[in-house]
Amino acid sequence: PDSGTGMFCRSPSYKVTASSSPVPITVVLTKSPKRTMQWSNVDPLLASLHVLFSTFDNDGDGLLSRKDMCSLLDAVSNFAQIPPLTEHVKEAFFFECDRDSTGAIALGQFVAQHGALQQHLCMFKADLQAKLARFTSQLR
């Protein structure tokens, strides 16, 4: 953290240096981490996906492992009363979400692929939203 001077001296700020040039950039944090997650409260589907992700993030590191994802998919398909997904389908969904090939999925990656989740579960968006809302209300 930088102590800063001027109008932002009381705000937390960090100096970041670009790797290609020694030009310092000061970034001022304007929102608390709690406020940055408010987007999930605006859309019921996003809110349900956030709860679902957090519930199956077993070690609390903000990432879903392949095992976590398989557990999540098994639980959702069981709750939705659809046939269990094959290991091939679960693997395919995991790799669709893991766009950066790290072997783990962040919340943003999971939320961005909700269309693929809906496709793999063979549901329309409204059905997925309704079932996830009921499911996640039981998880809370």
Backbone hydrogen bonds, N-H to C=O, Kabsch-Sander energy under -0.5 kcal/mol:
donor,donor_aa,acceptor,acceptor_aa,energy
2,D,13,S,-2.2
8,F,5,T,-0.6
9,C,6,G,-1.6
11,S,8,F,-1.4
14,Y,27,V,-1.8
16,V,25,I,-2.7
18,A,23,V,-0.9
21,S,18,A,-0.5
23,V,21,S,-0.8
25,I,16,V,-2.1
27,V,14,Y,-2.4
27,V,25,I,-0.6
28,V,26,T,-0.5
29,L,12,P,-2.0
29,L,27,V,-0.6
30,T,28,V,-0.5
35,R,32,S,-0.6
36,T,32,S,-1.4
37,M,33,P,-0.7
37,M,34,K,-0.7
38,Q,35,R,-1.4
39,W,36,T,-0.5
40,S,37,M,-1.5
41,N,38,Q,-1.8
42,V,38,Q,-0.5
42,V,39,W,-1.1
43,D,39,W,-0.8
47,A,43,D,-2.5
48,S,44,P,-2.2
49,L,45,L,-2.6
50,H,46,L,-2.3
51,V,47,A,-2.2
52,L,48,S,-2.8
53,F,49,L,-2.7
54,S,50,H,-2.6
55,T,51,V,-2.4
56,F,52,L,-1.8
57,D,53,F,-0.9
58,N,56,F,-1.9
60,G,57,D,-1.4
64,L,105,I,-2.6
65,S,63,L,-0.5
69,M,65,S,-2.5
70,C,66,R,-2.3
71,S,67,K,-2.2
72,L,68,D,-2.4
73,L,69,M,-2.7
74,D,70,C,-2.4
75,A,71,S,-2.4
76,V,72,L,-2.5
77,S,73,L,-2.5
78,N,74,D,-2.2
79,F,75,A,-2.6
80,A,76,V,-2.7
81,Q,78,N,-0.9
82,I,77,S,-2.3
90,K,86,T,-2.3
91,E,87,E,-2.6
92,A,88,H,-2.5
93,F,89,V,-2.4
94,F,90,K,-2.4
95,F,91,E,-2.6
96,E,92,A,-1.9
97,C,93,F,-2.0
98,D,94,F,-2.4
99,R,97,C,-2.2
101,S,98,D,-1.6
105,I,64,L,-2.2
107,L,62,G,-0.6
110,F,106,A,-2.2
111,V,107,L,-3.0
112,A,108,G,-2.4
113,Q,109,Q,-1.1
113,Q,110,F,-0.5
114,H,111,V,-1.7
117,L,113,Q,-2.0
118,Q,114,H,-2.4
119,Q,115,G,-2.0
120,H,116,A,-2.8
121,L,117,L,-2.1
122,C,119,Q,-1.0
123,M,118,Q,-2.5
128,L,124,F,-2.7
129,Q,125,K,-3.0
130,A,126,A,-2.3
131,K,127,D,-2.7
132,L,128,L,-2.8
133,A,129,Q,-2.2
134,R,130,A,-2.0
135,F,131,K,-2.7
136,T,132,L,-3.2
137,S,133,A,-1.6
138,Q,134,R,-1.0
138,Q,135,F,-0.7
139,L,135,F,-0.9
140,R,136,T,-1.4
